[in-house]
Amino acid sequence: MVDDVITSGATLHACVRRLAEAFPLAEVAAFAVVRTITGAAQLSKAFDPVPEGRGHIVLNADGGTQRTP
């Protein structure tokens, strides 16, 4: 999956879940060109890529999603 901008990760999470339902044996990964921030203190520099395999989106008990980093 490729997304232009990721905020909470809800769209990517939903897309990956749908693909996993349709193709249960497929390995699905996601990439976002830009990630948003919630506060200026989190921004160490304008260009701050996340190494492959280090970003995660989790589904919370309340049904919301949380993206790290």
Secondary structure, 3 states (H helix, E strand, C coil): CEEEEECCCHHHHHHHHHHHHHCCCCCCCCEEEEECCCCHHHCCCCCCCCCCCCCEEEECCCCCEEEEC
